[in-house]
Amino acid sequence: MTALHTLPIPRIPATATTHEHAWLIESRHPTSEGTVLYVRCAECATRRVDLQPHPHTPPGALSAELAPLTQSARRAS
């Protein structure tokens, strides 16, 4: 096959806001499974729910990362 008969390879653009999240704890609540942490990224305001099963272990994500609502999304809801 020649290049005329093939499709181009799609290029996925890198997002301009790629960064390592710096999670800040907004609140914490003890449960029977451990401590549930509601966290927010200090830079982009993305939120997530974490679970810390034991005080001596690092927390793990329970939820997906949720980006903050945009103004247009707030008006639609």
Secondary structure, DSSP 8 states (H G I E B T S, - for coil): --GGGS---------TT-----EEEEEEEEETTEEEEEEEETTT--EEEEEESSTTS--EESS--B----HHHHHH-
